Amino acid sequence: MNYPKKLNACITALFLFFCFLLTPKSTHAATEIYHDNFDVYDTSVWEAVPSTTGSTLGNWHPTGGYLVQDASGDHFKTVYKANMYTSQVVETSFLHNPIAGYNGITFWYQDANNWVDIYCYPTAADNDVWVLETVEGITSLSTTVHNCARNVVHKVRVEADASSKSVNVYVDDVFVATHILTASSAFGYTGLNSGNGGGKFDYFDLSGTIYETPNDGTGGNGDDTSCTERPDDCEDEDDPENDENNGDSAEDDERECKDLEHKKDHDKSNHGAKRIQGHHSKHKLNLKSYKHKFNLASNWESKHH
């Protein structure tokens, strides 16, 4: 038995093990669940942001348990700034300004030139649902006919899948449309949008996969593939000369390599797991797993009385 070969295999295995422990990875991106009922407008977690370079930010303020935006103008936004998100489910409810006003959800907001707005626009010709996407400062619009009438409390839910860039839109628990976005990078901050005197928002619910800044140049939530080369003793497994030098058969070498690779996969699958607000991390958000349990009618009733 040639012990140096065995020792070399053990050293290689230990090297790979510690390399996986020490190398930053984001394969298993964490999910965060956040709820805000807007008893206050906490500027430590919320921030009004521009929709174009140098644009005004609107007038966001809490009133009677609602978040109100009542400035005239277009596409005012406020975002939850704790994290950026990729795939996500977002929900809110609102009451439009009785004269004008439109309101909805903003997501994948990166800066004033890159964002997506989905909102109900009751003064449009058919009470439309609008999807407004800005990529590198170029804006595109898609509309779907749906009843977003004024003087009615509406609930909007957005289910965004970063891998396909598809977005399912629901209004008052009714499916409206699936829209395929053209965003080059499907991640960013998430929040609310409002315009033309806006209205008041009752709550904000988010279940999102947290975007993690990559260390490997592959893009967000990507794998770092460094330190994953096979060790020397895994190469040329069937080389008889190699077998003679170390005293092992080809079958022994192959078995050792498979055991080592299994250990690598096990270490990788368990590395980087996080808990955020008590929730296990997931690689991809299951859009169908999110169920909103907020009693919309009773909540508006309680805030009005």
One Martini backbone bead per residue (centre of mass of N, CA, C, O) as a GRO file, in nm:
protein
  305
    1MET     BB    1   0.096   0.036   0.024
    2ASN     BB    2   0.055   0.382  -0.069
    3TYR     BB    3   0.041   0.643   0.150
    4PRO     BB    4   0.084   0.913  -0.003
    5LYS     BB    5  -0.172   0.890  -0.174
    6LYS     BB    6  -0.373   0.889   0.061
    7LEU     BB    7  -0.281   1.157   0.184
    8ASN     BB    8  -0.346   1.330  -0.063
    9ALA     BB    9  -0.650   1.275  -0.063
   10CYS     BB   10  -0.707   1.393   0.219
   11ILE     BB   11  -0.601   1.678   0.167
   12THR     BB   12  -0.793   1.741  -0.066
   13ALA     BB   13  -1.055   1.703   0.091
   14LEU     BB   14  -0.999   1.923   0.303
   15PHE     BB   15  -0.970   2.156   0.110
   16LEU     BB   16  -1.255   2.144  -0.009
   17PHE     BB   17  -1.411   2.177   0.252
   18PHE     BB   18  -1.291   2.461   0.334
   19CYS     BB   19  -1.360   2.603   0.072
   20PHE     BB   20  -1.671   2.585   0.108
   21LEU     BB   21  -1.680   2.739   0.380
   22LEU     BB   22  -1.516   3.013   0.275
   23THR     BB   23  -1.689   3.045   0.028
   24PRO     BB   24  -1.894   3.253  -0.110
   25LYS     BB   25  -2.253   3.194  -0.126
   26SER     BB   26  -2.597   3.182  -0.320
   27THR     BB   27  -2.768   2.929  -0.388
   28HIS     BB   28  -2.941   2.970  -0.110
   29ALA     BB   29  -3.171   3.181  -0.109
   30ALA     BB   30  -3.336   3.394   0.077
   31THR     BB   31  -3.635   3.457   0.252
   32GLU     BB   32  -3.881   3.720   0.287
   33ILE     BB   33  -4.120   3.836   0.532
   34TYR     BB   34  -4.343   4.123   0.495
   35HIS     BB   35  -4.527   4.357   0.711
   36ASP     BB   36  -4.752   4.651   0.662
   37ASN     BB   37  -5.006   4.873   0.823
   38PHE     BB   38  -4.941   5.190   0.855
   39ASP     BB   39  -4.926   5.335   1.136
   40VAL     BB   40  -4.650   5.396   1.007
   41TYR     BB   41  -4.380   5.580   0.840
   42ASP     BB   42  -4.087   5.411   0.808
   43THR     BB   43  -3.779   5.558   0.713
   44SER     BB   44  -3.588   5.307   0.782
   45VAL     BB   45  -3.756   5.119   0.545
   46TRP     BB   46  -3.851   5.372   0.384
   47GLU     BB   47  -3.835   5.514   0.035
   48ALA     BB   48  -3.835   5.774  -0.164
   49VAL     BB   49  -3.835   5.758  -0.527
   50PRO     BB   50  -3.743   5.801  -0.843
   51SER     BB   51  -3.864   5.781  -1.192
   52THR     BB   52  -3.666   6.009  -1.262
   53THR     BB   53  -3.429   6.219  -1.313
   54GLY     BB   54  -3.511   6.457  -1.065
   55SER     BB   55  -3.768   6.380  -0.952
   56THR     BB   56  -4.026   6.384  -0.770
   57LEU     BB   57  -4.167   6.209  -0.458
   58GLY     BB   58  -4.399   6.320  -0.325
   59ASN     BB   59  -4.665   6.254  -0.057
   60TRP     BB   60  -4.575   6.070   0.214
   61HIS     BB   61  -4.822   5.961   0.465
   62PRO     BB   62  -4.964   5.905   0.769
   63THR     BB   63  -5.329   5.812   0.809
   64GLY     BB   64  -5.522   5.632   1.006
   65GLY     BB   65  -5.356   5.358   0.903
   66TYR     BB   66  -5.242   5.497   0.644
   67LEU     BB   67  -5.093   5.536   0.325
   68VAL     BB   68  -5.034   5.853   0.184
   69GLN     BB   69  -5.083   5.987  -0.154
   70ASP     BB   70  -5.139   6.352  -0.268
   71ALA     BB   71  -4.985   6.418  -0.515
   72SER     BB   72  -4.929   6.564  -0.799
   73GLY     BB   73  -4.861   6.343  -1.054
   74ASP     BB   74  -4.613   6.092  -1.153
   75HIS     BB   75  -4.478   5.798  -1.037
   76PHE     BB   76  -4.471   5.750  -0.744
   77LYS     BB   77  -4.228   5.625  -0.493
   78THR     BB   78  -4.200   5.351  -0.253
   79VAL     BB   79  -3.948   5.163  -0.072
   80TYR     BB   80  -3.827   4.869   0.049
   81LYS     BB   81  -3.481   4.885   0.184
   82ALA     BB   82  -3.361   4.617   0.304
   83ASN     BB   83  -3.402   4.477   0.010
   84MET     BB   84  -3.347   4.290  -0.263
   85TYR     BB   85  -3.536   4.126  -0.532
   86THR     BB   86  -3.669   3.873  -0.712
   87SER     BB   87  -3.862   3.665  -0.646
   88GLN     BB   88  -4.225   3.736  -0.593
   89VAL     BB   89  -4.481   3.843  -0.352
   90VAL     BB   90  -4.731   4.104  -0.386
   91GLU     BB   91  -4.940   4.308  -0.160
   92THR     BB   92  -5.231   4.532  -0.184
   93SER     BB   93  -5.435   4.807  -0.062
   94PHE     BB   94  -5.682   5.053  -0.197
   95LEU     BB   95  -5.782   5.406  -0.232
   96HIS     BB   96  -5.879   5.625  -0.437
   97ASN     BB   97  -5.894   5.912  -0.550
   98PRO     BB   98  -6.203   6.058  -0.628
   99ILE     BB   99  -6.091   6.214  -0.892
  100ALA     BB  100  -5.830   6.054  -0.931
  101GLY     BB  101  -5.595   5.839  -0.943
  102TYR     BB  102  -5.326   5.599  -0.887
  103ASN     BB  103  -5.240   5.248  -0.796
  104GLY     BB  104  -4.956   5.033  -0.669
  105ILE     BB  105  -4.681   4.832  -0.781
  106THR     BB  106  -4.331   4.799  -0.710
  107PHE     BB  107  -4.052   4.650  -0.899
  108TRP     BB  108  -3.730   4.620  -0.978
  109TYR     BB  109  -3.581   4.855  -0.834
  110GLN     BB  110  -3.272   5.038  -0.908
  111ASP     BB  111  -3.363   5.308  -1.058
  112ALA     BB  112  -3.480   5.573  -1.249
  113ASN     BB  113  -3.426   5.360  -1.519
  114ASN     BB  114  -3.524   5.093  -1.334
  115TRP     BB  115  -3.858   4.957  -1.360
  116VAL     BB  116  -4.180   4.839  -1.212
  117ASP     BB  117  -4.528   4.897  -1.286
  118ILE     BB  118  -4.842   4.819  -1.113
  119TYR     BB  119  -5.177   4.947  -1.196
  120CYS     BB  120  -5.464   5.126  -1.125
  121TYR     BB  121  -5.675   5.305  -1.386
  122PRO     BB  122  -5.983   5.460  -1.367
  123THR     BB  123  -5.946   5.696  -1.603
  124ALA     BB  124  -5.940   5.511  -1.805
  125ALA     BB  125  -6.130   5.390  -2.053
  126ASP     BB  126  -6.132   5.072  -1.895
  127ASN     BB  127  -6.015   5.044  -1.619
  128ASP     BB  128  -5.717   4.979  -1.611
  129VAL     BB  129  -5.432   4.774  -1.627
  130TRP     BB  130  -5.095   4.864  -1.565
  131VAL     BB  131  -4.777   4.813  -1.741
  132LEU     BB  132  -4.470   4.965  -1.637
  133GLU     BB  133  -4.156   4.975  -1.817
  134THR     BB  134  -3.812   5.049  -1.724
  135VAL     BB  135  -3.524   5.051  -1.951
  136GLU     BB  136  -3.281   5.258  -1.963
  137GLY     BB  137  -3.524   5.492  -1.986
  138ILE     BB  138  -3.723   5.296  -2.134
  139THR     BB  139  -4.071   5.298  -2.202
  140SER     BB  140  -4.332   5.057  -2.144
  141LEU     BB  141  -4.675   4.956  -2.240
  142SER     BB  142  -4.940   4.770  -2.069
  143THR     BB  143  -5.286   4.671  -2.116
  144THR     BB  144  -5.585   4.581  -1.914
  145VAL     BB  145  -5.900   4.499  -1.891
  146HIS     BB  146  -6.047   4.636  -1.586
  147ASN     BB  147  -6.207   4.676  -1.278
  148CYS     BB  148  -6.098   5.007  -1.133
  149ALA     BB  149  -6.288   5.155  -0.968
  150ARG     BB  150  -6.397   5.404  -0.802
  151ASN     BB  151  -6.482   5.390  -0.463
  152VAL     BB  152  -6.300   5.123  -0.436
  153VAL     BB  153  -6.164   4.860  -0.289
  154HIS     BB  154  -5.839   4.740  -0.373
  155LYS     BB  155  -5.665   4.439  -0.474
  156VAL     BB  156  -5.314   4.371  -0.527
  157ARG     BB  157  -5.132   4.111  -0.708
  158VAL     BB  158  -4.788   3.997  -0.740
  159GLU     BB  159  -4.619   3.748  -0.956
  160ALA     BB  160  -4.267   3.708  -0.965
  161ASP     BB  161  -4.042   3.561  -1.211
  162ALA     BB  162  -3.707   3.578  -1.269
  163SER     BB  163  -3.641   3.350  -1.478
  164SER     BB  164  -3.893   3.438  -1.687
  165LYS     BB  165  -4.021   3.731  -1.641
  166SER     BB  166  -4.293   3.671  -1.509
  167VAL     BB  167  -4.633   3.815  -1.454
  168ASN     BB  168  -4.884   3.798  -1.220
  169VAL     BB  169  -5.217   3.942  -1.215
  170TYR     BB  170  -5.420   4.068  -0.942
  171VAL     BB  171  -5.773   4.160  -0.881
  172ASP     BB  172  -5.957   4.079  -0.634
  173ASP     BB  173  -5.870   3.766  -0.688
  174VAL     BB  174  -5.837   3.822  -1.000
  175PHE     BB  175  -5.730   3.722  -1.289
  176VAL     BB  176  -5.575   3.914  -1.552
  177ALA     BB  177  -5.249   3.859  -1.614
  178THR     BB  178  -4.967   3.783  -1.823
  179HIS     BB  179  -4.633   3.919  -1.807
  180ILE     BB  180  -4.352   3.987  -2.015
  181LEU     BB  181  -4.049   4.093  -1.947
  182THR     BB  182  -3.736   4.294  -2.040
  183ALA     BB  183  -3.554   4.280  -1.819
  184SER     BB  184  -3.214   4.233  -1.766
  185SER     BB  185  -3.270   4.261  -1.441
  186ALA     BB  186  -3.437   4.052  -1.195
  187PHE     BB  187  -3.403   4.310  -0.976
  188GLY     BB  188  -3.497   4.476  -0.661
  189TYR     BB  189  -3.701   4.691  -0.535
  190THR     BB  190  -3.994   4.717  -0.319
  191GLY     BB  191  -4.338   4.864  -0.362
  192LEU     BB  192  -4.496   5.174  -0.434
  193ASN     BB  193  -4.751   5.345  -0.635
  194SER     BB  194  -4.836   5.692  -0.746
  195GLY     BB  195  -5.102   5.919  -0.885
  196ASN     BB  196  -5.300   6.187  -0.924
  197GLY     BB  197  -5.335   6.198  -0.592
  198GLY     BB  198  -5.396   5.900  -0.549
  199GLY     BB  199  -5.409   5.771  -0.208
  200LYS     BB  200  -5.475   5.479   0.004
  201PHE     BB  201  -5.296   5.251   0.205
  202ASP     BB  202  -5.332   4.963   0.409
  203TYR     BB  203  -5.107   4.753   0.292
  204PHE     BB  204  -4.801   4.535   0.303
  205ASP     BB  205  -4.694   4.245   0.114
  206LEU     BB  206  -4.399   4.020   0.141
  207SER     BB  207  -4.249   3.752  -0.070
  208GLY     BB  208  -3.893   3.719  -0.099
  209THR     BB  209  -3.605   3.687  -0.287
  210ILE     BB  210  -3.295   3.751  -0.205
  211TYR     BB  211  -3.058   3.956  -0.321
  212GLU     BB  212  -2.719   3.867  -0.400
  213THR     BB  213  -2.413   3.968  -0.416
  214PRO     BB  214  -2.176   3.877  -0.617
  215ASN     BB  215  -1.837   3.696  -0.629
  216ASP     BB  216  -1.825   3.563  -0.952
  217GLY     BB  217  -1.965   3.715  -1.211
  218THR     BB  218  -2.273   3.573  -1.268
  219GLY     BB  219  -2.462   3.698  -1.076
  220GLY     BB  220  -2.723   3.677  -0.898
  221ASN     BB  221  -2.745   3.395  -0.719
  222GLY     BB  222  -2.478   3.254  -0.775
  223ASP     BB  223  -2.222   3.048  -0.843
  224ASP     BB  224  -1.923   2.941  -0.698
  225THR     BB  225  -1.662   2.753  -0.881
  226SER     BB  226  -1.450   2.747  -0.691
  227CYS     BB  227  -1.283   2.474  -0.566
  228THR     BB  228  -1.398   2.217  -0.784
  229GLU     BB  229  -1.179   2.049  -0.854
  230ARG     BB  230  -1.044   1.765  -0.920
  231PRO     BB  231  -0.843   1.558  -0.797
  232ASP     BB  232  -0.571   1.383  -0.892
  233ASP     BB  233  -0.694   1.092  -0.803
  234CYS     BB  234  -0.941   1.132  -1.025
  235GLU     BB  235  -0.742   1.090  -1.240
  236ASP     BB  236  -0.689   0.834  -1.426
  237GLU     BB  237  -0.842   0.576  -1.306
  238ASP     BB  238  -0.753   0.358  -1.555
  239ASP     BB  239  -0.452   0.371  -1.489
  240PRO     BB  240  -0.226   0.127  -1.439
  241GLU     BB  241   0.018   0.294  -1.346
  242ASN     BB  242  -0.128   0.434  -1.116
  243ASP     BB  243  -0.202   0.172  -0.963
  244GLU     BB  244   0.090   0.077  -0.909
  245ASN     BB  245   0.182   0.328  -0.739
  246ASN     BB  246  -0.071   0.299  -0.510
  247GLY     BB  247  -0.218  -0.001  -0.494
  248ASP     BB  248  -0.472   0.056  -0.655
  249SER     BB  249  -0.755   0.022  -0.798
  250ALA     BB  250  -0.980   0.152  -1.007
  251GLU     BB  251  -1.217   0.104  -0.816
  252ASP     BB  252  -1.100   0.252  -0.572
  253ASP     BB  253  -1.071   0.529  -0.700
  254GLU     BB  254  -1.367   0.568  -0.782
  255ARG     BB  255  -1.486   0.546  -0.498
  256GLU     BB  256  -1.334   0.783  -0.371
  257CYS     BB  257  -1.443   1.001  -0.564
  258LYS     BB  258  -1.743   0.962  -0.506
  259ASP     BB  259  -1.724   1.024  -0.205
  260LEU     BB  260  -1.610   1.309  -0.238
  261GLU     BB  261  -1.841   1.427  -0.415
  262HIS     BB  262  -2.064   1.374  -0.213
  263LYS     BB  263  -1.948   1.558   0.006
  264LYS     BB  264  -1.952   1.815  -0.159
  265ASP     BB  265  -2.259   1.822  -0.210
  266HIS     BB  266  -2.340   1.825   0.086
  267ASP     BB  267  -2.191   2.083   0.169
  268LYS     BB  268  -2.328   2.269  -0.042
  269SER     BB  269  -2.633   2.221   0.043
  270ASN     BB  270  -2.558   2.339   0.353
  271HIS     BB  271  -2.460   2.604   0.256
  272GLY     BB  272  -2.590   2.922   0.352
  273ALA     BB  273  -2.805   2.891   0.543
  274LYS     BB  274  -3.105   3.072   0.633
  275ARG     BB  275  -3.268   3.296   0.867
  276ILE     BB  276  -3.567   3.492   0.812
  277GLN     BB  277  -3.802   3.539   1.021
  278GLY     BB  278  -3.812   3.206   1.053
  279HIS     BB  279  -3.718   3.135   0.753
  280HIS     BB  280  -3.633   2.933   0.526
  281SER     BB  281  -3.442   2.882   0.278
  282LYS     BB  282  -3.449   2.942  -0.085
  283HIS     BB  283  -3.393   2.923  -0.421
  284LYS     BB  284  -3.710   2.924  -0.495
  285LEU     BB  285  -4.000   3.074  -0.522
  286ASN     BB  286  -4.319   2.973  -0.431
  287LEU     BB  287  -4.590   3.122  -0.562
  288LYS     BB  288  -4.820   2.917  -0.442
  289SER     BB  289  -4.747   2.934  -0.118
  290TYR     BB  290  -4.884   3.211  -0.102
  291LYS     BB  291  -5.105   3.324   0.164
  292HIS     BB  292  -5.352   3.552   0.220
  293LYS     BB  293  -5.504   3.646   0.560
  294PHE     BB  294  -5.640   3.913   0.507
  295ASN     BB  295  -5.912   4.109   0.618
  296LEU     BB  296  -6.022   4.351   0.432
  297ALA     BB  297  -6.301   4.449   0.529
  298SER     BB  298  -6.246   4.459   0.839
  299ASN     BB  299  -6.006   4.657   0.828
  300TRP     BB  300  -6.145   4.900   0.704
  301GLU     BB  301  -6.361   4.916   0.920
  302SER     BB  302  -6.169   4.964   1.167
  303LYS     BB  303  -6.042   5.234   1.045
  304HIS     BB  304  -6.322   5.396   1.019
  305HIS     BB  305  -6.403   5.351   1.353
   0.00000   0.00000   0.00000
